[in-house]
């Protein structure tokens, strides 16, 4: 993997889909970086110092000694700080297209993930069922977004972009959740484009080595419940 001529260090935890987001973005750009695995029950002084606002959550990208926090913010930072490195994650010369990508990225974190959380952790069966319906509706909406892209990826290109990474990084944890409690995510019958996209995304050279195995995620979730969950491990 080629270097970018800069010092990059990523503080993370292997099961976090939000850490996976950053790893995929760095690998797509072809950057070398130092990865530091954190024990979230015994956080390092570096992590606590680098992200004091959010009590030492991961991921944190440290670029030449300066920390950047929150996965969605880190992705934008990588794209802007290294604007000359291809591929571009966000549309560079299309403000409207850029705004739409960021809108749907927020939809993934604010609507889809919250619906899935309700489906998994609702206090009553009715609340969980409402969450399942909201999650299914969100997936149907994203199926329409992918259809409108007229390409295999949300980016509208032959390769992934920002929105692909935002959703694709969740694939491992979503599939683990499906194994644990039957909350189906990518149904070839109702969302065939998303189902095909998910297989394509996970097979990418930049993705496959850093995407956690479902079996390992299931073991981790079963060992740590109710303290944590694979779909909400950090930000």
N, C-alpha and C positions, 0 to 999 in steps of 0.2 A: 504494500500500500504506500503510495507516494506521500511525502511529507508536505506540509504547507509552509515550512520555514518558521513556524511559531511553536511555542510551548503550550500544549493542550493537555489538561488533566481532567478526567471525568470521575466524579465521586458518585457511586451508584450502589445498587443492590440488585442482584441478578433477577429476582422475580418481578421487579417493577416494570410494568409496561411503559411507564413514563421515562425510565432510564433507557429502555430499548429504543424509544423514539430518538433520543439523542445519538445513540450508537449507530442507528441506521443512517441518520443524516450525515454523520461524520464519515461513515464508510462509503456512502454514495458520493461524497465529495472527494474521496480518496485520501483522507487525512490520517496520518498516524497520530495516536494519542495514548496517554498513559491512563489505564483504567484502575481505579482503586475501589475494591469491594468493601462496603461498609457494613458493620454489624449495627442494625438500627436499635438494638437493645443496649448497646454500649458504643455510642457514637464517638467518633474521633474528635479531637480538639479542632482539627482542620475543618471538618464538616460543620461543627457548631459555630466556628468562627466565620465560615464562608456563607452560612445561611442562618443568621441569628433571628431574622424576622419570623421565619417559619420553623423555628425550633429544630434546625438541623435536618430538614427533609431533603431527600434526593429526588431528582438529580441536581448536581451542581457542576457546571463546566467552569474550570479555571483556565483562563486564557492569559498567558504571560503574567500570572499572579493575581489577575482580577477575576472574581467570581461572578458568574451569571446563573440565576436560579429560575425555576419553573420551566417545564419542558417546552411548552409552546413558545415562550420567550426565547429560550435557547436556540430553537430551530430558526427563528427569525434572525437572531444575532449571528448565527453561523452563516446564513445566506447573505447578510449585509456586510459583516466584517470581512468576508472572503468572497466579495462579489465577482471577482474574476475567475473563481473556480466553478467549473461546470460539474453537474448540471445545476441550473438555478432551481431552487425549491419553490419560489414564488414568481409570478409573472413580473418581469423587471420593468417593462415599458407599457404596462396596461393597468392603470390605477383601478379601473372598475373590476377587471378580472382578479386583481390582487384582493380587492375588498370582498369579492364573492368567495374566494378561497378562505379568507379569514372568517367570514360569516359562517360557512359550513364547518370549519374547524371548531368554532365555538359551539355550534350545534352538537357536534360529537361529544364534547366534554360537558356541556351544560344540559343537554336534553337526553341524548342516548345513555350516557353513563349514569345520570341521575335516575332514569327510568329503570335501568338494570339494577341499580342499588336498591330501589324500592321493591323490585321483584324478588330480590334476594333477602332483604332485611325488613320488609314490611312487618308491622306488629301483628297484623291479622291476615287471614287468608284472602280477604277481600282486597286489602291494600296490596298484597303481593300480586294478585291477579290484575289489578289496575296497572301495576308496574309492568307486568308482562305485555299487556296491551299497548302501553305507551312505547315500550321498547320495540315491539313489532312494527308499530306505526313509524317510529324513527328509522328503522331499517328500510321500510318501504319508501320513505322519503329519500334516503341515500341511494337506493336503487334507481330512483328517478334522476338524481343528480348524475350518477354514473352513466345512465343512458344518454343524458343530454351532452355528455362530454364527447360522445361519438368516437370513443377510443377505449383501449383496454384498461387505461388508468384514468383516475380522476383528473390528472394533469392535462389530459387531452393530447398527450404525447405518447411516444413508444416506451417511455420510462416513467417512474413514479415522481411525484412532486410532494409539496407540503401536505396536502390533504390526504394523499395516499399514506404518508408516514403517520399522520395523526390517527387515522383509523387502523392502519395495518399493524402498528405497534401493539394494539390491543388484542390481536388475534390469538396469541397464546393463552392469555388470561380468559378470554371469552370461551375458547374451546375447553379450557379446564373447568370453567363454571358449568358448561354444558355436561361434562362428565360427572360433576359432583351433584348437580341438582336438576339437570334436564332442561335448563333454560337455553333453548335453541337460538342460535345466532344467525348463521348463514344457511338458509333453507333453499336448496336448489329448485324447489317447486315455486315458492313465493318470491324469492330474490335470486334468480338464476345468474344475473350479471355479477352480483356481489359474490356469489359462491365461486364463480369462475375467477373473478378478480382475486379473491383470497388465496386460491391455490397458486395463481401466478405470482402474487406478491411474496408469498412465503418461499418460493423457489428461487428468488433473486439472490445473486451472489452476495450482495450487501446485507441481506436479511437473514438468510438461513443460519449462519454461524452464531448470531446473537439472539435469535428467537428462542426463548425457553421452551423446552420440551413439555408437552402437556402432562405426561406422566409425572415428571418432577414437580410441576406446579400443583398437581392434585395432591401429591404426597406432602408438599409444603403446606398447603391450605389445611389439610386434615390434621397436620401436626400442630398448627398454630391457631386454629379456630378456638374461641371466637376472637382472639387478640388481633388478628389481621385477616385480610382476604386478598386473593390474587388480583382482583379487579380494581382494588383501591389502594395499592401499596405506593404511597407517596404521590408526588405530583409531577 
